[in-house]
Structure formats: structure tokens, C-alpha cells
């Protein structure tokens, strides 16, 4: 089969070339891991957020909100918190007391 004249070959689109994949930067993940190691309060906040989800006395949406804001509220000392953060910290405490009550009742039921 003969090739069409040059002018037609030049007008035909060329097939797209596959681009090389971009290198994934792992520096963000490394920075987050390093920050978690440097901040011991972060691990405690993660544990508190997990415990909040066990509370049966509060609606699920409220527990999600409290779990999401634990770090922002509890990572600061009491004297440095905003009044809203103090209110949220009180709510977190109330929810944790609820979890503690339910756990102690469950433990008493097993005895």
C-alpha cells in the first residue's frame, strides 16, 4: 500500500503518547508520621476520638463532630482555650463519662 502524499501525512493526527507517571511525594506522609511521634498528645486525642464513638447516649452525628474536633480542643491547655473550646471539652467529657458508665455496667453484668 502506498503512502498518501506528504501533505496528507502531515495533517493526520499522531497517536497520543503515554505520559510517564509522576513521582509520588512521600514527604507529606513522612511529615505527618514525624509530627505524630513528636506530639504525644496526638495519640491520646486519637484514642479519645475512638472512645467517643462507643457512646450510646448521643446521636451519631454529634459523636462524629466531637471526634473530629477532639484534637483542636484538647491539645491546648485550659487557660489558652477559647470559650467555645471549653464548651466542646465539657461535651467530650460528658460523652466519655457515658462510655465509662456503660463499660462499668457491662463489666458488672459479666460478674
MOPAC internal coordinates of N, CA, C and O (Angstrom, degrees):
PM7 1SCF
backbone

  N    0.0000 0     0.00 0     0.00 0    0    0    0
  C    1.4358 1     0.00 0     0.00 0    1    0    0
  C    1.5095 1   108.90 1     0.00 0    2    1    0
  O    1.2310 1   120.64 1   -46.75 1    3    2    1
  N    1.2542 1   116.38 1   133.25 1    3    2    1
  C    1.4606 1   121.49 1  -176.67 1    5    3    2
  C    1.5143 1   109.72 1   -87.47 1    6    5    3
  O    1.2310 1   121.02 1   -33.12 1    7    6    5
  N    1.3080 1   115.66 1   146.88 1    7    6    5
  C    1.4732 1   121.88 1   178.27 1    9    7    6
  C    1.5173 1   109.12 1   -78.48 1   10    9    7
  O    1.2310 1   119.58 1   -40.97 1   11   10    9
  N    1.3139 1   118.41 1   139.03 1   11   10    9
  C    1.4622 1   120.20 1   177.35 1   13   11   10
  C    1.5205 1   110.62 1   -63.13 1   14   13   11
  O    1.2310 1   120.31 1   -13.13 1   15   14   13
  N    1.2948 1   117.01 1   166.87 1   15   14   13
  C    1.4638 1   119.39 1  -179.71 1   17   15   14
  C    1.5286 1   111.34 1   -54.25 1   18   17   15
  O    1.2310 1   120.88 1   -24.91 1   19   18   17
  N    1.3336 1   115.92 1   155.09 1   19   18   17
  C    1.4572 1   122.60 1  -176.48 1   21   19   18
  C    1.5190 1   113.17 1   -53.60 1   22   21   19
  O    1.2310 1   119.70 1   141.44 1   23   22   21
  N    1.2632 1   118.17 1   -38.56 1   23   22   21
  C    1.4594 1   120.54 1  -176.43 1   25   23   22
  C    1.5333 1   110.58 1   -61.88 1   26   25   23
  O    1.2310 1   119.92 1   146.05 1   27   26   25
  N    1.3501 1   117.77 1   -33.95 1   27   26   25
  C    1.4621 1   120.19 1   178.91 1   29   27   26
  C    1.5252 1   111.87 1   -76.41 1   30   29   27
  O    1.2310 1   120.15 1   144.62 1   31   30   29
  N    1.3341 1   117.32 1   -35.38 1   31   30   29
  C    1.4685 1   120.84 1   178.97 1   33   31   30
  C    1.5234 1   110.15 1   -64.48 1   34   33   31
  O    1.2310 1   120.38 1   141.48 1   35   34   33
  N    1.3000 1   116.87 1   -38.52 1   35   34   33
  C    1.4578 1   120.67 1  -178.12 1   37   35   34
  C    1.5218 1   111.39 1   -70.21 1   38   37   35
  O    1.2310 1   119.92 1   155.79 1   39   38   37
  N    1.3361 1   117.76 1   -24.21 1   39   38   37
  C    1.4535 1   120.27 1  -177.24 1   41   39   38
  C    1.5312 1   112.07 1   -86.57 1   42   41   39
  O    1.2310 1   119.65 1   163.92 1   43   42   41
  N    1.2908 1   118.27 1   -16.08 1   43   42   41
  C    1.4518 1   120.15 1  -178.66 1   45   43   42
  C    1.5308 1   109.77 1   -75.39 1   46   45   43
  O    1.2310 1   120.82 1   -40.56 1   47   46   45
  N    1.3167 1   116.04 1   139.44 1   47   46   45
  C    1.4723 1   117.97 1  -179.61 1   49   47   46
  C    1.5195 1   110.35 1   -70.03 1   50   49   47
  O    1.2310 1   121.68 1   -33.61 1   51   50   49
  N    1.2986 1   114.39 1   146.39 1   51   50   49
  C    1.4548 1   120.76 1   178.22 1   53   51   50
  C    1.5249 1   108.52 1   -87.04 1   54   53   51
  O    1.2310 1   120.30 1   -30.01 1   55   54   53
  N    1.2919 1   117.03 1   149.99 1   55   54   53
  C    1.4747 1   118.70 1   177.77 1   57   55   54
  C    1.5282 1   109.68 1   -65.85 1   58   57   55
  O    1.2310 1   121.39 1   -35.80 1   59   58   57
  N    1.3171 1   114.94 1   144.20 1   59   58   57
  C    1.4655 1   119.80 1  -179.35 1   61   59   58
  C    1.5246 1   109.41 1   -69.17 1   62   61   59
  O    1.2310 1   121.47 1   -40.08 1   63   62   61
  N    1.2878 1   114.79 1   139.92 1   63   62   61
  C    1.4610 1   120.12 1   178.09 1   65   63   62
  C    1.5313 1   108.31 1   -90.66 1   66   65   63
  O    1.2310 1   121.52 1   -36.05 1   67   66   65
  N    1.2742 1   114.70 1   143.95 1   67   66   65
  C    1.4626 1   119.04 1   176.29 1   69   67   66
  C    1.5210 1   108.34 1   -74.37 1   70   69   67
  O    1.2310 1   121.78 1   -51.05 1   71   70   69
  N    1.3159 1   114.20 1   128.95 1   71   70   69
  C    1.4637 1   118.87 1   179.85 1   73   71   70
  C    1.5186 1   109.40 1   -80.26 1   74   73   71
  O    1.2310 1   120.99 1   -33.19 1   75   74   73
  N    1.2939 1   115.72 1   146.81 1   75   74   73
  C    1.4552 1   120.17 1   176.70 1   77   75   74
  C    1.5239 1   108.48 1   -67.82 1   78   77   75
  O    1.2310 1   120.12 1   -39.47 1   79   78   77
  N    1.3181 1   117.38 1   140.53 1   79   78   77
  C    1.4709 1   118.68 1  -179.42 1   81   79   78
  C    1.5258 1   110.48 1   -65.84 1   82   81   79
  O    1.2310 1   121.91 1   -33.46 1   83   82   81
  N    1.3189 1   113.94 1   146.54 1   83   82   81
  C    1.4697 1   118.61 1   178.81 1   85   83   82
  C    1.5173 1   108.88 1   -73.65 1   86   85   83
  O    1.2310 1   121.86 1   -29.00 1   87   86   85
  N    1.2952 1   114.04 1   151.00 1   87   86   85
  C    1.4522 1   118.56 1   177.02 1   89   87   86
  C    1.5240 1   108.25 1   -76.25 1   90   89   87
  O    1.2310 1   121.26 1   -45.60 1   91   90   89
  N    1.3017 1   115.20 1   134.40 1   91   90   89
  C    1.4564 1   120.48 1   179.93 1   93   91   90
  C    1.5182 1   108.12 1   -85.11 1   94   93   91
  O    1.2310 1   121.20 1   -50.57 1   95   94   93
  N    1.3012 1   115.31 1   129.43 1   95   94   93
  C    1.4494 1   120.23 1   178.98 1   97   95   94
  C    1.5240 1   109.10 1   -85.48 1   98   97   95
  O    1.2310 1   121.11 1   -60.81 1   99   98   97
  N    1.2689 1   115.49 1   119.19 1   99   98   97
  C    1.4579 1   120.27 1   178.16 1  101   99   98
  C    1.5220 1   110.86 1   -93.32 1  102  101   99
  O    1.2310 1   120.51 1  -175.30 1  103  102  101
  N    1.3210 1   116.64 1     4.70 1  103  102  101
  C    1.4581 1   119.37 1  -176.98 1  105  103  102
  C    1.5225 1   111.93 1   -66.50 1  106  105  103
  O    1.2310 1   119.69 1   147.43 1  107  106  105
  N    1.3418 1   118.20 1   -32.57 1  107  106  105
  C    1.4670 1   120.36 1   179.08 1  109  107  106
  C    1.5196 1   110.20 1   -67.04 1  110  109  107
  O    1.2310 1   120.42 1   137.62 1  111  110  109
  N    1.3240 1   116.80 1   -42.38 1  111  110  109
  C    1.4683 1   120.10 1   178.82 1  113  111  110
  C    1.5278 1   110.52 1   -67.00 1  114  113  111
  O    1.2310 1   120.64 1   139.62 1  115  114  113
  N    1.3196 1   116.38 1   -40.38 1  115  114  113
  C    1.4622 1   119.79 1   178.45 1  117  115  114
  C    1.5237 1   110.91 1   -64.85 1  118  117  115
  O    1.2310 1   120.58 1   140.73 1  119  118  117
  N    1.3332 1   116.50 1   -39.27 1  119  118  117
  C    1.4615 1   120.30 1   179.98 1  121  119  118
  C    1.5241 1   110.49 1   -65.43 1  122  121  119
  O    1.2310 1   119.90 1   139.56 1  123  122  121
  N    1.3228 1   117.79 1   -40.44 1  123  122  121
  C    1.4601 1   121.04 1   179.09 1  125  123  122
  C    1.5262 1   110.67 1   -65.67 1  126  125  123
  O    1.2310 1   120.37 1   139.04 1  127  126  125
  N    1.3297 1   116.90 1   -40.96 1  127  126  125
  C    1.4623 1   120.51 1   178.99 1  129  127  126
  C    1.5238 1   110.55 1   -65.91 1  130  129  127
  O    1.2310 1   120.68 1   140.03 1  131  130  129
  N    1.3103 1   116.31 1   -39.97 1  131  130  129
  C    1.4586 1   120.61 1   179.55 1  133  131  130
  C    1.5197 1   110.41 1   -65.97 1  134  133  131
  O    1.2310 1   120.58 1   139.24 1  135  134  133
  N    1.3238 1   116.49 1   -40.76 1  135  134  133
  C    1.4552 1   120.63 1   180.00 1  137  135  134
  C    1.5235 1   110.38 1   -65.07 1  138  137  135
  O    1.2310 1   120.24 1   140.64 1  139  138  137
  N    1.3375 1   117.14 1   -39.36 1  139  138  137
  C    1.4599 1   121.04 1   178.82 1  141  139  138
  C    1.5276 1   110.79 1   -64.24 1  142  141  139
  O    1.2310 1   120.48 1   141.96 1  143  142  141
  N    1.3296 1   116.70 1   -38.04 1  143  142  141
  C    1.4608 1   119.71 1   177.55 1  145  143  142
  C    1.5122 1   111.05 1   -69.20 1  146  145  143
  O    1.2310 1   120.27 1   143.04 1  147  146  145
  N    1.3268 1   117.09 1   -36.96 1  147  146  145
  C    1.4563 1   120.93 1  -177.54 1  149  147  146
  C    1.5222 1   111.38 1   -75.52 1  150  149  147
  O    1.2310 1   119.28 1   156.14 1  151  150  149
  N    1.3271 1   118.98 1   -23.86 1  151  150  149
  C    1.4541 1   122.91 1  -176.69 1  153  151  150
  C    1.5283 1   109.50 1  -112.13 1  154  153  151
  O    1.2310 1   119.93 1   -83.39 1  155  154  153
  N    1.3450 1   117.73 1    96.61 1  155  154  153
  C    1.4647 1   119.16 1  -179.45 1  157  155  154
  C    1.5264 1   112.73 1   -66.46 1  158  157  155
  O    1.2310 1   120.30 1   156.06 1  159  158  157
  N    1.3260 1   117.03 1   -23.94 1  159  158  157
  C    1.4681 1   120.21 1   178.96 1  161  159  158
  C    1.5225 1   111.15 1   -67.18 1  162  161  159
  O    1.2310 1   120.07 1   154.20 1  163  162  161
  N    1.3252 1   117.47 1   -25.80 1  163  162  161
  C    1.4635 1   120.90 1  -179.60 1  165  163  162
  C    1.5272 1   110.73 1   -63.19 1  166  165  163
  O    1.2310 1   120.20 1   139.58 1  167  166  165
  N    1.3231 1   117.23 1   -40.42 1  167  166  165
  C    1.4621 1   120.65 1   178.76 1  169  167  166
  C    1.5242 1   110.40 1   -66.16 1  170  169  167
  O    1.2310 1   120.50 1   140.53 1  171  170  169
  N    1.3241 1   116.65 1   -39.47 1  171  170  169
  C    1.4664 1   119.81 1   178.27 1  173  171  170
  C    1.5236 1   110.78 1   -65.61 1  174  173  171
  O    1.2310 1   120.41 1   139.72 1  175  174  173
  N    1.3151 1   116.83 1   -40.28 1  175  174  173
  C    1.4660 1   120.28 1   178.59 1  177  175  174
  C    1.5198 1   110.93 1   -64.16 1  178  177  175
  O    1.2310 1   120.29 1   142.71 1  179  178  177
  N    1.3295 1   117.05 1   -37.29 1  179  178  177
  C    1.4616 1   121.03 1   177.38 1  181  179  178
  C    1.5240 1   110.39 1   -64.12 1  182  181  179
  O    1.2310 1   120.52 1   138.54 1  183  182  181
  N    1.3359 1   116.62 1   -41.46 1  183  182  181
  C    1.4664 1   120.63 1   178.06 1  185  183  182
  C    1.5258 1   111.24 1   -64.76 1  186  185  183
  O    1.2310 1   120.56 1   137.85 1  187  186  185
  N    1.3206 1   116.54 1   -42.15 1  187  186  185
  C    1.4721 1   120.92 1   179.33 1  189  187  186
  C    1.5205 1   109.95 1   -63.08 1  190  189  187
  O    1.2310 1   120.36 1   136.14 1  191  190  189
  N    1.3288 1   116.92 1   -43.86 1  191  190  189
  C    1.4696 1   120.82 1   179.37 1  193  191  190
  C    1.5250 1   110.56 1   -60.80 1  194  193  191
  O    1.2310 1   120.12 1   141.25 1  195  194  193
  N    1.3231 1   117.38 1   -38.75 1  195  194  193
  C    1.4654 1   120.57 1   178.20 1  197  195  194
  C    1.5221 1   111.20 1   -67.31 1  198  197  195
  O    1.2310 1   120.23 1   140.81 1  199  198  197
  N    1.3222 1   117.17 1   -39.19 1  199  198  197
  C    1.4622 1   120.96 1   179.19 1  201  199  198
  C    1.5205 1   111.90 1   -67.59 1  202  201  199
  O    1.2310 1   120.55 1   146.41 1  203  202  201
  N    1.3168 1   116.55 1   -33.59 1  203  202  201
  C    1.4661 1   119.69 1  -179.46 1  205  203  202
  C    1.5223 1   111.81 1   -59.95 1  206  205  203
  O    1.2310 1   120.68 1   146.95 1  207  206  205
  N    1.3071 1   116.30 1   -33.05 1  207  206  205
  C    1.4648 1   120.44 1  -177.13 1  209  207  206
  C    1.5295 1   112.27 1   -69.62 1  210  209  207
  O    1.2310 1   120.16 1   168.51 1  211  210  209
  N    1.3441 1   117.31 1   -11.49 1  211  210  209
  C    1.4561 1   121.15 1   179.35 1  213  211  210
  C    1.5230 1   112.46 1   -86.09 1  214  213  211
  O    1.2310 1   119.79 1   167.03 1  215  214  213
  N    1.3136 1   118.01 1   -12.97 1  215  214  213
  C    1.4575 1   121.07 1  -176.32 1  217  215  214
  C    1.5186 1   110.46 1   -68.67 1  218  217  215
  O    1.2310 1   120.77 1   -51.45 1  219  218  217
  N    1.3167 1   116.13 1   128.55 1  219  218  217
  C    1.4499 1   120.54 1   179.30 1  221  219  218
  C    1.5144 1   112.77 1   -98.70 1  222  221  219
  O    1.2310 1   120.10 1   175.29 1  223  222  221
  N    1.3314 1   117.42 1    -4.71 1  223  222  221
  C    1.4657 1   121.36 1  -175.86 1  225  223  222
  C    1.5217 1   113.59 1   -87.80 1  226  225  223
  O    1.2310 1   119.96 1   173.79 1  227  226  225
  N    1.3170 1   117.67 1    -6.21 1  227  226  225
  C    1.4598 1   121.21 1  -176.41 1  229  227  226
  C    1.5273 1   109.56 1  -123.04 1  230  229  227
  O    1.2310 1   120.02 1   -27.80 1  231  230  229
  N    1.3289 1   117.57 1   152.20 1  231  230  229
  C    1.4780 1   119.90 1   175.54 1  233  231  230
  C    1.5334 1   111.08 1   -63.65 1  234  233  231
  O    1.2310 1   120.85 1   -28.41 1  235  234  233
  N    1.3047 1   115.98 1   151.59 1  235  234  233
  C    1.4639 1   121.74 1  -177.72 1  237  235  234
  C    1.5156 1   113.42 1   -59.05 1  238  237  235
  O    1.2310 1   120.30 1   141.59 1  239  238  237
  N    1.3408 1   117.03 1   -38.41 1  239  238  237
  C    1.4657 1   119.69 1   179.81 1  241  239  238
  C    1.5218 1   111.75 1   -65.24 1  242  241  239
  O    1.2310 1   120.59 1   142.74 1  243  242  241
  N    1.3297 1   116.48 1   -37.26 1  243  242  241
  C    1.4691 1   120.46 1   178.47 1  245  243  242
  C    1.5200 1   109.77 1   -65.81 1  246  245  243
  O    1.2310 1   120.66 1   137.25 1  247  246  245
  N    1.3217 1   116.35 1   -42.75 1  247  246  245
  C    1.4639 1   119.81 1   179.73 1  249  247  246
  C    1.5250 1   111.66 1   -64.71 1  250  249  247
  O    1.2310 1   120.24 1   141.79 1  251  250  249
  N    1.3252 1   117.15 1   -38.21 1  251  250  249
  C    1.4738 1   120.43 1   176.28 1  253  251  250
  C    1.5244 1   110.48 1   -62.64 1  254  253  251
  O    1.2310 1   120.87 1   136.79 1  255  254  253
  N    1.3392 1   115.94 1   -43.21 1  255  254  253
  C    1.4623 1   119.79 1   180.00 1  257  255  254
  C    1.5247 1   110.52 1   -63.02 1  258  257  255
  O    1.2310 1   120.49 1   133.76 1  259  258  257
  N    1.3355 1   116.66 1   -46.24 1  259  258  257
  C    1.4640 1   120.14 1  -179.56 1  261  259  258
  C    1.5220 1   111.23 1   -64.17 1  262  261  259
  O    1.2310 1   120.32 1   138.60 1  263  262  261
  N    1.3308 1   117.00 1   -41.40 1  263  262  261
  C    1.4651 1   120.25 1   179.72 1  265  263  262
  C    1.5278 1   111.09 1   -64.09 1  266  265  263
  O    1.2310 1   120.42 1   146.10 1  267  266  265
  N    1.3223 1   116.80 1   -33.90 1  267  266  265
  C    1.4587 1   120.25 1  -179.39 1  269  267  266
  C    1.5116 1   114.44 1   -75.36 1  270  269  267
  O    1.2310 1   120.56 1   159.75 1  271  270  269
  N    1.3268 1   116.53 1   -20.25 1  271  270  269
  C    1.4647 1   119.72 1  -175.20 1  273  271  270
  C    1.5280 1   112.93 1  -110.22 1  274  273  271
  O    1.2310 1   120.49 1  -176.12 1  275  274  273
  N    1.3363 1   116.68 1     3.88 1  275  274  273
  C    1.4674 1   120.84 1  -178.18 1  277  275  274
  C    1.5204 1   111.23 1   -54.86 1  278  277  275
  O    1.2310 1   120.69 1   130.04 1  279  278  277
  N    1.3094 1   116.28 1   -49.96 1  279  278  277
  C    1.4704 1   119.96 1  -174.96 1  281  279  278
  C    1.5306 1   111.71 1   -62.12 1  282  281  279
  O    1.2310 1   120.51 1   138.55 1  283  282  281
  N    1.3362 1   116.64 1   -41.45 1  283  282  281
  C    1.4642 1   119.55 1  -178.59 1  285  283  282
  C    1.5265 1   112.35 1   -66.21 1  286  285  283
  O    1.2310 1   120.54 1   146.13 1  287  286  285
  N    1.3155 1   116.56 1   -33.87 1  287  286  285
  C    1.4641 1   119.85 1  -176.62 1  289  287  286
  C    1.5230 1   112.79 1   -86.33 1  290  289  287
  O    1.2310 1   120.34 1   135.85 1  291  290  289
  N    1.3105 1   116.96 1   -44.15 1  291  290  289
  C    1.4576 1   119.77 1  -171.95 1  293  291  290
  C    1.5213 1   114.35 1   -90.99 1  294  293  291
  O    1.2310 1   119.67 1   172.07 1  295  294  293
  N    1.3042 1   118.23 1    -7.93 1  295  294  293
  C    1.4680 1   119.34 1  -179.78 1  297  295  294
  C    1.5197 1   112.05 1   -78.57 1  298  297  295
  O    1.2310 1   120.24 1   166.14 1  299  298  297
  N    1.3282 1   117.14 1   -13.86 1  299  298  297
  C    1.4660 1   120.90 1   178.40 1  301  299  298
  C    1.5227 1   109.73 1  -101.36 1  302  301  299
  O    1.2310 1   119.86 1   -34.57 1  303  302  301
  N    1.3292 1   117.88 1   145.43 1  303  302  301
  C    1.4668 1   120.15 1   175.03 1  305  303  302
  C    1.5327 1   111.09 1   -63.79 1  306  305  303
  O    1.2310 1   120.40 1   -23.39 1  307  306  305
  N    1.3120 1   116.84 1   156.61 1  307  306  305
  C    1.4659 1   121.05 1  -176.40 1  309  307  306
  C    1.5241 1   113.22 1   -53.99 1  310  309  307
  O    1.2310 1   119.80 1   139.03 1  311  310  309
  N    1.2885 1   117.99 1   -40.97 1  311  310  309
  C    1.4595 1   121.57 1  -177.15 1  313  311  310
  C    1.5191 1   114.16 1   -68.07 1  314  313  311
  O    1.2310 1   120.43 1   158.10 1  315  314  313
  N    1.3372 1   116.78 1   -21.90 1  315  314  313
  C    1.4596 1   121.18 1  -177.32 1  317  315  314
  C    1.5209 1   113.25 1   -98.48 1  318  317  315
  O    1.2310 1   120.07 1   176.33 1  319  318  317
  N    1.3257 1   117.48 1    -3.67 1  319  318  317
  C    1.4606 1   120.91 1  -178.00 1  321  319  318
  C    1.5206 1   112.25 1   -78.61 1  322  321  319
  O    1.2310 1   121.70 1   -28.66 1  323  322  321
  N    1.3129 1   114.35 1   151.34 1  323  322  321
  C    1.4601 1   121.50 1   171.92 1  325  323  322
  C    1.5309 1   107.82 1   -77.23 1  326  325  323
  O    1.2310 1   120.26 1   -19.99 1  327  326  325
  N    1.3288 1   117.10 1   160.01 1  327  326  325
  C    1.4645 1   121.09 1  -179.00 1  329  327  326
  C    1.5325 1   111.60 1   -58.81 1  330  329  327
  O    1.2310 1   120.22 1   143.29 1  331  330  329
  N    1.3299 1   117.19 1   -36.71 1  331  330  329
  C    1.4625 1   120.41 1   178.07 1  333  331  330
  C    1.5273 1   110.98 1   -65.96 1  334  333  331
  O    1.2310 1   120.63 1   141.57 1  335  334  333
  N    1.3312 1   116.40 1   -38.43 1  335  334  333
  C    1.4626 1   119.93 1   178.46 1  337  335  334
  C    1.5219 1   110.45 1   -65.25 1  338  337  335
  O    1.2310 1   120.58 1   143.44 1  339  338  337
  N    1.3434 1   116.49 1   -36.56 1  339  338  337
  C    1.4648 1   119.58 1   175.98 1  341  339  338
  C    1.5247 1   111.50 1   -62.62 1  342  341  339
  O    1.2310 1   120.40 1   138.42 1  343  342  341
  N    1.3346 1   116.85 1   -41.58 1  343  342  341
  C    1.4682 1   121.08 1   178.65 1  345  343  342
  C    1.5283 1   110.70 1   -62.67 1  346  345  343
  O    1.2310 1   120.96 1   135.71 1  347  346  345
  N    1.3274 1   115.77 1   -44.29 1  347  346  345
  C    1.4716 1   120.29 1   179.21 1  349  347  346
  C    1.5272 1   109.82 1   -64.36 1  350  349  347
  O    1.2310 1   120.01 1   140.09 1  351  350  349
  N    1.3383 1   117.58 1   -39.91 1  351  350  349
  C    1.4630 1   121.06 1   178.32 1  353  351  350
  C    1.5305 1   110.24 1   -62.10 1  354  353  351
  O    1.2310 1   120.12 1   142.21 1  355  354  353
  N    1.3335 1   117.37 1   -37.79 1  355  354  353
  C    1.4660 1   120.70 1   176.23 1  357  355  354
  C    1.5306 1   110.55 1   -64.15 1  358  357  355
  O    1.2310 1   120.57 1   137.92 1  359  358  357
  N    1.3370 1   116.51 1   -42.08 1  359  358  357
  C    1.4683 1   120.21 1   178.41 1  361  359  358
  C    1.5257 1   110.90 1   -63.21 1  362  361  359
  O    1.2310 1   120.82 1   138.72 1  363  362  361
  N    1.3208 1   116.04 1   -41.28 1  363  362  361
  C    1.4667 1   120.54 1   178.60 1  365  363  362
  C    1.5218 1   109.54 1   -61.99 1  366  365  363
  O    1.2310 1   120.81 1   136.12 1  367  366  365
  N    1.3355 1   116.05 1   -43.88 1  367  366  365
  C    1.4622 1   120.05 1   177.95 1  369  367  366
  C    1.5141 1   112.29 1   -60.86 1  370  369  367
  O    1.2310 1   120.27 1   138.44 1  371  370  369
  N    1.3183 1   117.08 1   -41.56 1  371  370  369
  C    1.4596 1   121.46 1   178.78 1  373  371  370
  C    1.5339 1   110.78 1   -63.02 1  374  373  371
  O    1.2310 1   120.66 1   136.88 1  375  374  373
  N    1.3226 1   116.34 1   -43.12 1  375  374  373
  C    1.4629 1   120.06 1   179.14 1  377  375  374
  C    1.5239 1   111.10 1   -65.95 1  378  377  375
  O    1.2310 1   120.08 1   141.91 1  379  378  377
  N    1.3356 1   117.46 1   -38.09 1  379  378  377
  C    1.4634 1   120.67 1   178.66 1  381  379  378
  C    1.5231 1   111.31 1   -68.24 1  382  381  379
  O    1.2310 1   120.10 1   143.73 1  383  382  381
  N    1.3235 1   117.41 1   -36.27 1  383  382  381
  C    1.4651 1   120.39 1   175.68 1  385  383  382
  C    1.5354 1   110.21 1   -63.77 1  386  385  383
  O    1.2310 1   121.04 1   143.60 1  387  386  385
  N    1.3235 1   115.62 1   -36.40 1  387  386  385
  C    1.4658 1   120.73 1   176.71 1  389  387  386
  C    1.5244 1   110.49 1   -62.84 1  390  389  387
  O    1.2310 1   120.33 1   136.77 1  391  390  389
  N    1.3127 1   116.97 1   -43.23 1  391  390  389
  C    1.4695 1   121.53 1   178.44 1  393  391  390
  C    1.5257 1   109.49 1   -63.98 1  394  393  391
  O    1.2310 1   120.70 1   137.64 1  395  394  393
  N    1.3411 1   116.26 1   -42.36 1  395  394  393
  C    1.4534 1   120.37 1   179.56 1  397  395  394
  C    1.5313 1   111.18 1   -61.89 1  398  397  395
  O    1.2310 1   120.38 1   137.03 1  399  398  397
  N    1.3483 1   116.87 1   -42.97 1  399  398  397
  C    1.4658 1   120.62 1   178.32 1  401  399  398
  C    1.5302 1   111.31 1   -61.21 1  402  401  399
  O    1.2310 1   121.21 1   133.92 1  403  402  401
  N    1.3415 1   115.29 1   -46.08 1  403  402  401
  C    1.4682 1   118.36 1  -178.19 1  405  403  402
  C    1.5222 1   111.22 1   -65.92 1  406  405  403
  O    1.2310 1   119.83 1   144.73 1  407  406  405
  N    1.3225 1   117.92 1   -35.27 1  407  406  405
  C    1.4648 1   120.46 1   178.09 1  409  407  406
  C    1.5234 1   110.81 1   -68.70 1  410  409  407
  O    1.2310 1   120.49 1   138.33 1  411  410  409
  N    1.3225 1   116.67 1   -41.67 1  411  410  409
  C    1.4719 1   118.94 1  -179.74 1  413  411  410
  C    1.5270 1   110.88 1   -68.06 1  414  413  411
  O    1.2310 1   119.95 1   144.14 1  415  414  413
  N    1.3447 1   117.69 1   -35.86 1  415  414  413
  C    1.4600 1   120.44 1   175.83 1  417  415  414
  C    1.5305 1   111.08 1   -66.07 1  418  417  415
  O    1.2310 1   120.65 1   141.24 1  419  418  417
  N    1.3206 1   116.36 1   -38.76 1  419  418  417
  C    1.4610 1   120.24 1   178.33 1  421  419  418
  C    1.5253 1   110.29 1   -66.34 1  422  421  419
  O    1.2310 1   120.29 1   140.78 1  423  422  421
  N    1.3387 1   117.05 1   -39.22 1  423  422  421
  C    1.4494 1   121.08 1   179.48 1  425  423  422
  C    1.5344 1   110.30 1   -68.25 1  426  425  423
  O    1.2310 1   120.28 1   141.93 1  427  426  425
  N    1.3486 1   117.06 1   -38.07 1  427  426  425
  C    1.4526 1   120.27 1   178.28 1  429  427  426
  C    1.5189 1   110.73 1   -67.57 1  430  429  427
  O    1.2310 1   120.20 1   147.12 1  431  430  429
  N    1.3032 1   117.22 1   -32.88 1  431  430  429
  C    1.4543 1   121.29 1   177.79 1  433  431  430
  C    1.5162 1   112.85 1   -68.54 1  434  433  431
  O    1.2310 1   120.38 1   153.71 1  435  434  433
  N    1.3179 1   116.87 1   -26.29 1  435  434  433
  C    1.4672 1   120.85 1  -179.95 1  437  435  434
  C    1.5236 1   112.21 1   -80.38 1  438  437  435
  O    1.2310 1   120.23 1   159.46 1  439  438  437
  N    1.3176 1   117.16 1   -20.54 1  439  438  437
  C    1.4754 1   120.38 1  -176.82 1  441  439  438
  C    1.4698 1   113.25 1   -80.21 1  442  441  439
  O    1.2310 1   120.10 1   180.00 1  443  442  441

